[in-house]
């Protein structure tokens, strides 16, 4: 049993392969006992070695005198240790013999003996069984052996975590059980918790699961149970390598027929479980496993309940658990689960299967529960499985009834297809044939209608002639004709009338839903909900505006726009392409107002065409004042032309114009607007929004005047959109998708406009300032266009409606804040939660952008006083995060106050020439000097890097001292932010003889190489290296570019300019493993000319660089003078320098070498040449994103498209940098890293080889 007998091992393998549950169980126990025996053997060996060491020690010593002999000292305590070791060896030997003996006994004997040895579990009052042999379970309960005290520092008891064999794999530790895989089986055992009560509950859950598998037996729709322990605390199941259905479907494109198959199998499994008196009680998509033939099998019954089972002498059990919020049927949570609650959860799981996510995914649990209580469920009318989800209970009963009848009459290969046809719209014809005992003739109806995309029941009623042609038997046809009238009573259904929009757009909240329809006397009749508020025309005639704030009106318009988009890009189902549709009669009479929504209705003139076709159709002349110019000639004779989707856009623009005029001026304003549009074409007076072949100038003028009077920037934005939609050229009008995107963006801006003054009114509270900054970071990162890249308008609308709900709650929560309690962080818990919801609603890239922009917004919102209490609240709110660290650095700078008389007064370590501290062994590293500080304590000294700041006279020194003081506060702070990529600061070197001050950086903390030869290298040295055989690969260059951009942005966030960013200012330290320098992280140095952003003392660029060759890194505007004076420094100048650096990194050469042919050009011409001659090369070698970032740096940073109210003006540039420079570079780097991480080791080696080739060779390849 201890791996000494290969024949025994072979026999065990044969037992496992046999499939017999008893043999499998016996083999499993034997394997585990063998592993335990191996642990006991190793334990005995460790104890024996420890005992020998103690024995050797004693042989050299005199016990009574306790004297020192051969380096050993022995006492009576050592003798006791030796006796203890011997006793442990004896006990371990007995245990080893027990293992071998147990392995030879029967399964019952194994379980019985191991029950005695489970002392760890017994300590928690749990009567467990064979699962105690799992080391992971015991170690999780604290079952690690005691230290032996021997010479080897103690031995691990065999019950510890090392007892798990290499063949076992821990799959999951759930709330109730631990799941392990052993070869081709899965073993579930109770999870042991520190609290005995929880452990007992977990054991009960495992016992219930074992009982359920005993009740169910073996079935093709249930996971196969191989073995249950006698004590029912261990269940062994078959292992299914395809995993669960949720993960399998999410990882690959799933064709519709697979979804239908799995849906049927899920229903069959639940139906079988219910037929055995079992309620699963936790149905969700990941509870179904897929076997080797991808058939769905239901599993995980540890929360289930079941009825009394007399066959197994089992009393009934209530369910232990309940479903998650998205699968939970509203009911008393303390009551037992029922078949109905299971079916509700089954419907949610089917929704999850087709939709790809649970119902109301992304909505918090409380909101889901509230919606369910109000009977507000996700619409499923357009889903392929919609009918099944809506009536899962009926479907189970139908399946039980229909399937046996069909299976008895048709071959297996066709029975399933016929069953599906009957269940999906063939029940009436099937029922008639059952009455006539002619079920086998259903194939005739299926074959007749197989090319039609409709249900076979839609054929009813069928004429006698058609029946005789179809059934080929006049008698049966006549009987069918007489019987069909019992099933053709006027039953209302959604599928009688073949109206495309009425049938398929029903789930859109802004399209009038279809309750039922029927045909009578060849006339189609539609039944829809009654809405008492009336049409949009009635709304525009009301004197009192129904909405409280303009944002609600804009929300009405945005929802209606989403409905128009849903029509224009119409999708039948998940496996169909979009079609071109348009309403063709958009006017106030065809839009209904229900108090909270504008609902599109009346599709009588609508049309639908396949995508390859042109959307142009015949104009029907019904749009009144909203008639588009291209649809008819206004002259004599009147002549109509075709209408397209662009015609809908024009009419919708007219509608929006009337709505916003009503918002601003009421019904009188709408009438005034109508009169302003008046023009005459004899003998007719028109009030159209155009004048035939030219624009009606009165429209734009009236709207712009109204926007000015209204005074809101958001109102002006919507006016600009309307003017675009009313363009005479249909091709210049926006698509419905783009108009909807813009309207939703305007609506969001209006909601933000509401909340911003409320945040500002609470600015005395630090918690309000923090939450305001989070809110603004979300606003700037929100991009409505993302949601409208989704394939279905209904999906985008649902996600955006959830955001609007959160914004309304935010506004209410801000209104409810008590100013007296504003200092308490608990007052803002709800607002913090809503901000978190808003940020989490962003897609991943935009979420990262929000986090990045938050630091800029927050640091700019904090006042310039270091005593601002917001600083103290930041670490509580964000912990040790980048925001907190940068805020602490900014605060350090602000603490510097008053005049500084000399270098010695600066609060940092200062090395004057007269002190005992000396700088020696200086060695130049580019423009900097490597030196050692000697204080007399040792001969080695402290390794430092010095950069020198020269001053010509005492006046300049006096102006320089405050800047130096602030710089040292930044660099010498106790928690220097790593985001700044700055070397640890050592102190200042005051050298009055040479009129200079040296900034000293401590290399002792960061340099791990040989102190005597550190081999520091600047980026300039690496770029100037003529050996081009080893160059950094693409990922390394992206990483370097992103790191430099992030460091510069962080420096600007703490309100500090670098002012001399060149390739000399980027330093690389050698790594301990002798990797190339460019594989290490870069450091920023060269702060000799840097200053605080609010410091107005500027020396000009030439005095700073002191080297005319480095002028190429400075912006031409900075190098030129205005009225004989240098321009003040701006942040764009630093980013121009960064752009030159990025060009160098991309080409891996200095800018002088790259632009050698332009060496004689002046600075402005040179800057223009870099853009014109090098950007195209960068697009080819580094990609469009990288080239775009370089262009942004060199040509000027474009301010953001969103200027959120409340964001400080001086933060706009920094935010634009995050959006256009650091964000794209970080995204580019992450995409490359993700691609590389998914490569095989061979591909990675090949990529490294490619990266090591010279540039010319790579381009050639």
Residue pairs with C-beta under 8 A, 6 or more apart in sequence:
1 8
1 30
1 33
1 34
1 37
1 99
1 100
1 103
1 104
2 34
2 37
2 38
2 41
2 99
2 100
3 9
3 34
3 38
12 27
12 30
12 31
13 27
15 23
15 24
15 26
15 27
16 23
16 24
16 27
16 28
16 183
16 184
16 185
18 24
21 226
21 227
22 107
22 227
24 185
24 226
24 227
24 236
25 107
25 226
25 227
25 229
25 236
26 106
26 107
26 110
28 182
28 185
28 187
28 227
28 236
29 103
29 107
29 110
29 130
29 133
30 103
31 165
31 167
31 182
32 130
32 133
32 134
32 165
33 99
33 102
33 103
33 110
33 133
34 99
34 103
35 133
35 163
35 164
35 165
36 99
36 133
36 158
36 163
37 96
37 99
37 100
37 103
39 135
39 158
39 160
39 162
39 163
40 92
40 95
40 96
40 99
40 158
41 96
42 158
43 92
43 145
43 155
43 156
43 157
43 158
44 89
44 92
44 93
44 96
46 148
46 150
46 152
46 155
47 85
47 88
47 89
47 92
47 148
47 150
47 155
48 89
49 150
49 151
49 152
50 85
50 148
50 149
50 150
50 151
50 152
50 155
51 82
51 85
51 86
51 89
51 150
53 150
53 151
53 152
54 78
54 81
54 82
54 85
54 150
54 151
55 82
57 72
57 74
57 78
57 151
58 74
58 78
58 79
58 82
60 69
60 70
60 72
60 74
61 67
61 69
61 72
61 73
61 74
62 69
63 74
63 75
63 76
63 79
66 73
66 74
66 75
67 73
81 149
81 150
84 148
84 149
85 148
85 150
88 148
92 158
95 158
98 113
102 109
102 110
102 113
102 114
103 110
105 113
107 230
108 230
110 130
111 129
111 130
111 229
111 230
111 231
114 129
114 130
114 132
114 133
115 127
115 128
115 129
115 231
117 132
118 128
118 129
118 132
120 132
120 138
120 141
120 142
120 143
120 159
121 128
121 132
121 138
121 141
121 192
121 199
124 141
124 192
124 196
124 199
124 200
125 196
125 199
125 200
126 190
126 192
126 196
126 199
126 200
126 203
127 203
127 231
128 190
128 203
128 231
128 233
129 229
129 230
129 231
129 233
129 234
130 229
130 231
130 233
130 234
131 137
131 187
131 189
131 190
131 229
131 233
131 234
132 138
133 163
134 163
134 164
134 168
134 178
134 180
134 187
134 189
135 159
135 160
135 161
135 162
135 163
135 164
136 161
136 164
136 170
136 178
136 180
137 178
137 189
137 191
137 192
138 159
138 160
138 163
138 192
139 159
139 160
139 161
140 173
140 178
140 191
140 192
141 192
142 194
143 157
143 159
143 160
144 156
144 157
144 159
144 160
144 161
145 155
145 156
145 157
145 158
145 159
145 160
146 154
146 157
147 153
147 154
147 155
148 154
148 155
156 162
164 170
167 182
167 183
168 180
168 181
168 182
169 180
169 181
169 182
170 178
170 179
170 180
170 181
171 179
171 180
171 181
171 186
172 178
172 179
173 179
173 191
174 191
175 191
176 190
176 191
176 201
176 202
176 205
176 206
176 302
176 303
176 320
177 188
177 189
177 190
177 191
177 202
177 205
177 206
177 209
177 302
178 188
178 189
178 190
178 191
179 186
179 187
179 188
180 186
180 187
180 189
181 187
181 239
183 239
184 238
184 239
185 226
185 236
185 237
185 238
185 239
186 236
186 237
186 238
186 239
187 234
187 235
187 236
187 237
188 206
188 209
188 234
188 235
188 236
188 237
188 302
189 206
189 233
189 234
190 199
190 202
190 203
190 205
190 206
190 233
191 199
191 202
192 199
192 202
193 199
193 202
201 320
203 233
204 320
205 302
205 303
205 320
206 232
206 233
206 234
206 235
206 302
207 232
207 233
208 301
208 302
208 303
208 304
208 306
208 317
208 320
209 235
209 300
209 301
209 302
209 304
210 228
210 229
210 232
210 233
210 234
210 235
211 232
211 306
211 309
211 312
211 314
211 317
212 278
212 301
212 304
212 306
213 225
213 228
213 235
213 301
214 228
214 312
214 314
215 276
215 277
215 278
215 306
215 309
215 312
215 314
216 222
216 272
216 273
216 276
216 278
218 224
218 225
219 269
219 272
220 295
220 297
221 265
221 268
221 269
221 272
221 295
221 296
221 297
221 298
222 269
222 272
222 273
222 297
222 298
222 299
223 237
223 238
223 240
223 289
223 297
223 298
223 299
224 237
224 238
224 297
225 235
225 236
225 237
225 238
226 236
226 237
226 238
227 235
227 236
228 234
228 235
228 236
229 235
237 299
238 291
240 289
240 290
240 291
240 292
240 297
241 292
242 248
242 289
242 290
242 291
242 292
242 294
243 289
243 290
244 285
244 286
244 287
244 288
244 289
244 290
245 262
245 285
245 286
245 288
245 289
245 290
245 296
245 353
246 284
246 285
246 286
246 288
246 352
247 286
248 290
248 294
249 259
249 262
249 285
249 353
249 356
250 356
255 575
256 384
256 573
256 574
256 575
258 294
259 353
259 354
259 384
259 385
260 384
260 385
260 420
262 288
262 296
262 353
263 350
263 353
263 354
263 385
263 388
264 399
264 420
265 288
265 295
265 296
266 288
266 296
266 298
266 346
266 349
266 350
266 353
267 346
267 388
267 392
267 395
267 396
267 399
268 399
269 288
269 296
269 297
269 298
270 280
270 283
270 298
270 342
270 343
270 346
270 392
270 396
271 396
271 399
271 400
273 279
273 280
273 298
274 339
274 342
274 396
276 306
277 306
277 307
277 308
277 309
278 301
278 304
278 305
278 306
278 307
279 304
279 305
279 306
279 319
279 336
279 337
279 338
279 339
279 341
279 342
280 287
280 298
280 301
280 303
280 304
280 342
280 345
281 303
281 304
281 305
281 319
281 320
281 321
281 322
281 323
281 337
281 341
281 342
282 300
282 303
282 304
282 321
282 322
282 323
282 345
283 323
283 327
283 342
283 345
283 346
283 348
283 349
284 323
284 324
284 327
284 345
284 348
284 349
284 352
284 358
285 349
285 352
285 353
287 298
287 299
287 300
287 349
288 296
288 297
288 298
288 299
288 349
289 296
289 297
289 299
290 296
290 297
291 297
302 320
302 321
303 319
303 320
303 321
303 322
304 317
304 319
304 320
305 316
305 317
305 318
305 319
305 320
305 336
305 337
306 314
306 316
306 317
307 316
308 314
308 315
308 316
318 336
319 336
319 337
322 328
322 333
322 337
323 329
323 341
323 345
323 348
324 358
325 365
325 368
325 369
326 348
326 358
326 359
326 360
326 361
326 368
327 344
327 345
327 348
327 349
327 358
327 359
328 341
328 344
328 345
328 369
328 372
329 340
329 341
329 344
329 345
329 372
330 369
330 372
330 373
331 341
339 393
340 393
343 392
343 393
343 396
344 392
346 392
347 388
347 389
347 390
347 392
348 358
348 359
350 385
350 388
350 389
350 392
351 358
351 359
351 378
351 380
351 383
351 385
351 389
352 358
352 359
353 385
354 383
354 384
354 385
354 574
355 383
359 368
359 377
359 378
360 367
360 368
360 371
360 378
362 799
362 802
362 840
362 841
363 371
363 802
364 837
367 805
371 377
378 798
379 506
379 507
379 794
380 386
380 389
380 390
380 507
381 494
381 506
381 507
382 504
382 505
382 506
382 507
382 573
382 794
383 389
383 573
383 574
384 573
384 574
384 575
387 395
387 424
388 395
395 423
398 423
398 427
399 419
399 423
402 419
402 422
402 423
402 430
403 415
403 419
405 434
405 439
406 415
406 418
406 419
406 422
406 439
407 415
409 439
409 440
410 418
410 440
410 443
418 442
418 443
418 446
421 442
421 446
421 456
422 430
422 442
424 455
425 454
425 455
425 456
425 457
425 458
425 495
426 442
426 445
426 446
426 455
426 456
426 457
427 457
428 457
428 460
428 484
428 487
428 488
429 442
429 445
429 456
429 457
429 459
429 460
430 439
430 442
431 487
432 480
432 483
432 484
432 487
433 439
433 441
433 442
433 480
435 483
436 476
436 479
436 480
436 483
438 476
438 480
441 471
441 476
444 470
444 471
444 472
445 456
445 459
445 470
446 456
448 459
448 470
449 456
449 459
454 495
454 498
455 495
458 495
458 496
460 484
460 487
460 488
461 484
461 485
461 488
462 470
462 480
462 481
462 484
463 481
464 477
464 478
464 481
467 477
467 478
467 480
467 481
468 474
468 477
470 477
471 477
471 480
490 518
490 520
491 518
492 515
492 516
492 517
492 518
492 527
493 516
493 517
493 518
494 503
494 506
494 514
494 516
494 517
495 503
496 517
496 518
496 519
496 524
497 503
497 517
497 519
497 524
497 526
499 517
499 524
499 526
499 603
500 570
500 581
500 606
500 608
501 511
501 567
501 570
501 581
501 603
501 606
501 608
502 514
502 517
502 526
502 603
503 514
504 570
504 572
505 511
505 563
505 566
505 567
505 570
506 513
506 514
507 794
508 562
508 563
508 566
508 793
508 794
508 797
509 559
509 597
509 797
509 801
510 559
510 560
510 562
510 563
510 597
510 598
510 599
510 600
510 797
511 563
511 566
511 567
511 599
511 600
511 601
512 528
512 529
512 592
512 599
512 600
512 601
513 528
513 529
514 526
514 527
514 528
515 527
515 528
515 529
516 527
517 524
517 525
517 526
517 527
518 525
518 527
519 525
528 601
531 592
531 593
531 594
531 599
533 539
533 592
533 593
533 594
533 595
534 592
534 593
535 588
535 589
535 590
535 591
535 592
535 593
536 588
536 589
536 591
536 592
536 593
536 598
536 655
536 659
537 588
537 589
538 593
539 546
539 588
539 593
539 662
540 588
540 658
540 659
540 662
540 667
540 670
541 667
542 667
543 666
543 667
545 553
545 662
545 663
545 666
546 593
546 595
547 553
547 556
547 663
549 750
549 754
550 663
550 712
550 714
550 715
550 750
551 747
551 750
551 751
551 753
551 754
553 659
553 660
553 663
554 714
554 718
554 743
554 746
554 747
554 750
555 747
555 750
555 804
556 593
556 597
556 598
556 659
557 598
557 656
557 659
557 660
557 718
557 743
557 747
558 740
558 743
558 744
558 746
558 747
558 800
559 597
559 598
559 797
560 591
560 598
560 599
560 600
560 652
560 655
561 652
561 736
561 739
561 740
561 743
561 744
562 740
562 744
562 793
562 796
562 797
563 599
563 600
563 793
564 583
564 586
564 600
564 648
564 649
564 652
564 736
564 739
564 740
565 736
565 737
565 739
565 740
565 788
565 793
566 793
566 794
567 581
567 582
567 583
567 600
567 606
567 648
567 736
568 580
568 581
568 582
568 645
568 648
568 735
568 736
568 737
569 578
569 579
569 580
569 736
569 737
569 793
570 578
570 579
570 580
570 581
570 608
571 577
571 578
571 579
571 791
571 792
572 579
577 610
577 611
578 611
578 791
579 608
579 609
579 610
579 611
580 608
580 609
580 610
580 611
580 613
580 615
580 645
581 606
581 607
581 608
581 609
581 615
581 645
582 606
582 607
582 615
582 617
582 643
582 644
582 645
582 647
582 648
583 590
583 600
583 603
583 605
583 606
583 648
584 605
584 606
584 607
584 617
584 619
584 620
584 622
584 643
584 647
584 648
585 602
585 604
585 605
585 606
585 620
585 622
585 623
586 623
586 626
586 648
586 651
586 652
586 655
587 622
587 623
587 624
587 625
587 626
587 651
587 655
588 655
588 658
589 602
590 600
590 601
590 602
591 598
591 599
591 600
591 601
591 655
592 598
592 599
592 601
593 599
605 620
605 622
607 615
607 617
609 615
609 617
614 644
615 644
615 645
616 642
616 643
616 644
617 642
617 643
617 644
618 640
618 642
618 643
619 631
619 632
619 640
619 641
619 642
619 643
619 647
620 643
621 627
621 631
621 632
621 640
623 631
623 651
625 654
625 674
625 677
625 687
625 688
625 689
626 650
626 651
626 654
626 655
626 689
627 651
627 688
628 643
628 646
628 647
628 650
628 651
628 690
628 730
629 650
629 690
629 692
629 693
629 728
630 641
630 643
630 644
630 646
630 647
630 730
631 640
631 641
631 642
631 643
631 647
632 638
632 639
632 640
632 641
633 639
633 641
633 692
634 681
634 686
634 688
634 691
634 692
635 681
635 692
644 730
645 735
645 736
646 730
646 731
646 733
647 730
648 736
649 725
649 730
649 733
649 734
649 735
649 736
649 739
650 689
650 725
650 726
650 730
650 733
652 725
652 739
653 689
653 721
653 722
653 724
653 725
653 726
653 733
654 689
654 726
656 718
656 721
656 722
656 725
657 673
657 689
657 699
657 703
657 722
657 726
658 670
658 673
660 703
660 706
660 715
660 718
660 719
660 722
661 669
661 670
661 673
661 702
661 703
661 706
662 669
662 670
664 706
664 709
664 710
664 715
665 672
665 706
669 706
673 702
674 687
675 687
676 698
676 699
676 701
676 702
677 686
677 687
677 688
677 689
677 696
677 698
677 699
677 702
678 685
678 686
678 687
679 685
679 686
679 688
679 691
679 696
680 686
681 692
688 696
689 696
689 699
689 726
690 696
690 699
690 726
690 728
693 728
694 728
695 726
695 728
699 723
699 726
700 723
700 726
703 719
703 722
703 723
704 719
706 715
706 719
707 715
707 716
707 719
712 750
712 753
713 749
713 753
714 746
714 749
714 750
714 753
717 742
717 746
717 749
718 743
718 746
721 734
721 739
721 742
721 743
721 746
724 732
724 733
724 734
725 733
725 734
725 739
726 733
727 733
734 742
737 788
740 788
740 793
741 784
741 785
741 787
741 788
742 784
744 784
744 787
744 788
744 800
745 782
745 784
745 785
747 804
748 779
748 782
748 784
748 803
748 807
749 779
751 804
751 807
751 808
751 811
752 775
752 779
752 807
752 1204
752 1205
753 1205
754 811
755 775
755 807
755 810
755 811
755 814
756 772
756 1204
756 1205
756 1206
758 811
758 814
758 815
758 817
759 768
759 771
759 772
759 775
759 814
759 1206
760 772
760 1206
762 768
762 772
762 814
762 817
762 819
762 822
763 769
763 772
764 822
765 822
765 823
765 827
765 828
766 823
766 868
766 869
766 870
766 872
766 873
767 822
767 823
767 824
767 825
767 827
767 828
767 873
767 877
768 817
768 822
768 828
769 858
769 861
769 862
769 870
770 858
770 870
770 873
770 874
770 877
771 828
771 831
771 832
771 835
772 861
772 1206
773 854
773 857
773 858
773 861
774 832
774 835
774 839
774 854
775 810
775 835
775 838
776 857
776 1204
776 1206
776 1207
777 839
777 850
777 851
777 853
777 854
777 857
778 835
778 838
778 839
778 842
778 850
779 1202
779 1204
780 849
780 850
780 853
780 857
780 1200
780 1202
780 1204
780 1207
780 1215
780 1219
781 839
781 842
781 846
781 847
781 849
781 850
781 853
782 838
782 842
782 846
782 1202
783 846
784 800
786 843
786 846
787 796
787 799
787 800
788 796
790 796
790 799
799 841
802 841
803 838
803 841
806 834
806 837
806 838
806 841
807 838
809 830
809 834
810 831
810 834
810 835
810 838
813 830
813 831
813 834
814 831
817 827
817 828
817 831
818 827
821 827
825 873
825 876
839 847
839 850
839 851
840 847
842 850
845 1223
845 1227
848 1223
848 1226
848 1227
849 1218
849 1219
849 1223
852 1218
852 1222
852 1223
852 1226
853 1215
853 1218
853 1219
854 883
855 882
855 883
855 886
855 1050
855 1053
856 1049
856 1053
856 1211
856 1214
856 1215
856 1218
857 1207
857 1208
857 1211
857 1215
858 874
858 883
858 887
859 883
859 886
859 887
859 890
859 1053
859 1054
859 1055
860 1207
860 1208
860 1210
860 1211
860 1214
861 870
861 1208
862 868
862 870
862 871
862 887
862 890
863 870
864 894
864 1094
865 894
866 891
866 894
866 895
871 887
871 888
871 891
874 883
874 884
874 887
875 884
875 888
878 884
882 977
882 979
882 1050
885 975
885 977
885 978
885 979
886 977
886 979
886 1050
886 1053
886 1054
888 973
888 975
888 977
889 970
889 973
889 975
889 976
889 977
889 980
889 1054
890 1053
890 1054
890 1055
892 969
892 970
892 973
893 966
893 969
893 970
893 1054
893 1055
893 1056
893 1092
895 969
896 962
896 965
896 966
896 969
899 962
900 906
900 961
900 962
900 964
900 965
901 961
902 961
903 910
903 912
903 961
903 964
903 988
903 990
903 997
904 910
904 912
904 990
905 961
906 961
906 964
906 965
906 968
906 988
907 965
907 968
907 969
908 968
908 972
908 985
908 987
908 988
909 986
909 987
909 988
910 987
910 988
910 989
910 990
911 917
911 918
911 919
911 933
911 987
911 988
911 989
911 990
911 1000
912 990
912 992
913 990
913 991
913 992
913 993
916 935
916 936
917 933
917 934
917 935
918 933
918 934
919 931
919 932
919 933
919 934
919 944
919 946
919 989
919 998
920 931
920 932
920 934
920 941
921 931
921 932
921 941
922 929
922 930
922 931
922 946
923 929
923 930
923 931
924 930
925 945
925 1016
925 1017
925 1018
926 1018
926 1020
926 1021
926 1064
927 947
927 1064
927 1086
927 1107
928 945
928 946
928 947
928 1085
929 945
929 946
929 947
929 948
929 998
930 943
930 944
930 945
930 946
930 1003
930 1014
930 1016
931 944
931 945
931 946
932 940
932 941
932 942
932 943
932 944
933 941
933 942
933 944
933 986
933 1000
934 941
934 942
935 942
940 1011
942 986
942 1002
942 1004
943 1002
943 1003
943 1004
943 1007
943 1011
943 1014
944 986
944 1000
944 1001
944 1002
944 1003
944 1004
945 983
945 1000
945 1001
945 1003
945 1016
945 1067
945 1085
946 989
946 998
946 999
946 1000
946 1001
947 998
947 999
947 1001
947 1085
947 1086
947 1087
947 1088
948 996
948 997
948 998
948 999
948 1088
949 960
949 964
949 996
949 997
949 998
949 999
949 1088
950 994
950 995
950 996
950 1106
951 957
951 960
951 995
951 996
951 997
952 995
953 995
957 995
959 1097
960 997
962 1095
963 1091
963 1092
963 1095
963 1097
964 988
964 997
966 1092
966 1095
967 999
967 1087
967 1090
968 985
968 988
970 1054
970 1056
971 982
971 985
971 999
971 1087
972 985
972 987
976 982
976 984
976 985
977 1050
977 1054
979 1046
979 1047
979 1050
980 1047
980 1050
980 1051
980 1054
980 1084
981 1043
981 1044
981 1046
981 1047
981 1081
981 1082
981 1083
981 1084
982 1083
982 1084
982 1085
983 1001
983 1002
983 1003
983 1006
983 1067
983 1083
983 1085
984 1001
984 1002
984 1005
984 1006
985 999
985 1000
985 1001
985 1002
986 1000
986 1001
986 1002
987 1000
988 997
988 998
988 999
988 1000
989 997
989 998
989 1000
990 997
991 997
991 998
999 1087
999 1088
1001 1085
1003 1014
1003 1016
1003 1069
1006 1069
1007 1014
1007 1069
1007 1070
1008 1071
1008 1072
1009 1015
1009 1069
1009 1070
1009 1072
1014 1069
1014 1070
1015 1070
1016 1067
1016 1068
1016 1069
1016 1070
1017 1067
1017 1068
1017 1070
1017 1077
1018 1063
1018 1064
1018 1065
1018 1066
1018 1067
1018 1068
1019 1063
1019 1064
1019 1066
1019 1067
1019 1068
1019 1082
1019 1141
1019 1144
1019 1145
1020 1062
1020 1063
1020 1064
1020 1066
1020 1150
1022 1068
1022 1077
1022 1078
1023 1063
1023 1144
1023 1148
1023 1149
1023 1150
1023 1153
1024 1150
1024 1153
1028 1148
1028 1254
1028 1255
1029 1252
1029 1254
1030 1076
1030 1252
1031 1148
1031 1251
1031 1252
1031 1253
1031 1254
1031 1255
1032 1040
1032 1076
1032 1078
1032 1079
1032 1148
1032 1251
1033 1247
1033 1248
1033 1250
1033 1251
1033 1252
1034 1182
1034 1232
1034 1251
1035 1229
1035 1232
1035 1233
1035 1236
1035 1251
1036 1078
1036 1079
1036 1251
1037 1145
1037 1146
1037 1148
1037 1182
1038 1186
1038 1225
1038 1228
1038 1229
1038 1232
1039 1229
1040 1078
1040 1082
1040 1145
1041 1141
1041 1142
1041 1145
1041 1146
1041 1186
1041 1189
1041 1225
1042 1222
1042 1225
1042 1226
1042 1228
1042 1229
1043 1081
1043 1082
1044 1066
1044 1082
1044 1084
1044 1138
1044 1141
1044 1142
1044 1145
1045 1138
1045 1142
1045 1189
1045 1217
1045 1221
1045 1222
1045 1225
1046 1222
1046 1226
1047 1082
1047 1084
1048 1058
1048 1061
1048 1084
1048 1134
1048 1135
1048 1138
1049 1214
1049 1217
1049 1218
1049 1221
1049 1222
1051 1057
1051 1058
1051 1084
1052 1093
1052 1131
1052 1134
1052 1214
1052 1217
1053 1214
1055 1092
1055 1093
1055 1094
1056 1090
1056 1091
1056 1092
1056 1093
1057 1090
1057 1091
1057 1092
1057 1093
1057 1129
1057 1131
1057 1134
1058 1065
1058 1084
1058 1086
1058 1087
1058 1090
1058 1134
1058 1137
1059 1089
1059 1090
1059 1091
1059 1104
1059 1129
1059 1133
1059 1134
1060 1086
1060 1088
1060 1089
1060 1090
1060 1104
1060 1105
1060 1110
1060 1113
1060 1137
1061 1084
1061 1086
1061 1113
1061 1134
1061 1137
1061 1138
1061 1141
1062 1086
1062 1110
1062 1113
1062 1137
1062 1140
1062 1141
1063 1141
1063 1144
1063 1150
1063 1151
1064 1086
1064 1110
1065 1084
1065 1085
1065 1086
1066 1082
1066 1083
1066 1084
1066 1085
1066 1141
1067 1082
1067 1083
1067 1084
1067 1085
1068 1077
1068 1078
1068 1080
1068 1082
1068 1083
1069 1077
1069 1080
1069 1083
1070 1077
1070 1080
1071 1079
1071 1080
1088 1104
1089 1099
1089 1104
1089 1105
1091 1097
1091 1098
1091 1129
1093 1131
1096 1128
1098 1126
1098 1128
1098 1129
1100 1126
1101 1111
1101 1114
1101 1118
1101 1119
1101 1126
1102 1108
1102 1111
1102 1119
1105 1111
1105 1114
1109 1152
1111 1119
1111 1163
1112 1140
1112 1151
1112 1152
1112 1155
1112 1163
1112 1166
1113 1136
1113 1137
1113 1140
1113 1141
1113 1151
1114 1133
1114 1136
1114 1137
1114 1163
1115 1132
1115 1133
1115 1136
1115 1137
1115 1167
1116 1163
1116 1164
1116 1167
1117 1127
1117 1133
1118 1126
1118 1127
1118 1129
1118 1130
1118 1133
1118 1136
1119 1163
1120 1127
1120 1163
1120 1164
1121 1127
1131 1197
1131 1213
1131 1214
1131 1217
1132 1196
1132 1197
1132 1213
1135 1192
1135 1193
1135 1197
1135 1217
1135 1221
1136 1167
1136 1193
1136 1194
1138 1193
1138 1221
1139 1190
1139 1192
1139 1193
1139 1194
1140 1151
1140 1170
1140 1194
1142 1186
1142 1189
1142 1190
1142 1193
1143 1151
1143 1154
1143 1170
1143 1174
1143 1178
1143 1190
1144 1150
1144 1151
1144 1154
1146 1178
1146 1181
1146 1182
1146 1186
1146 1190
1147 1154
1147 1174
1147 1177
1147 1181
1147 1255
1148 1255
1151 1170
1152 1159
1154 1174
1155 1166
1155 1169
1155 1170
1155 1173
1155 1174
1158 1165
1158 1166
1158 1169
1158 1173
1161 1169
1167 1194
1170 1194
1171 1191
1171 1194
1171 1195
1175 1187
1175 1190
1175 1191
1176 1187
1178 1186
1178 1187
1178 1190
1179 1187
1181 1259
1183 1228
1185 1224
1185 1225
1185 1227
1185 1228
1186 1225
1186 1228
1188 1220
1188 1224
1189 1220
1189 1221
1189 1224
1189 1225
1192 1198
1192 1220
1192 1221
1193 1221
1197 1213
1197 1216
1197 1217
1197 1220
1197 1221
1198 1216
1198 1220
1199 1212
1199 1213
1199 1216
1200 1212
1200 1215
1200 1216
1200 1219
1203 1212
1207 1215
1236 1244
1236 1247
1239 1247
1250 1258
1250 1261
1253 1261
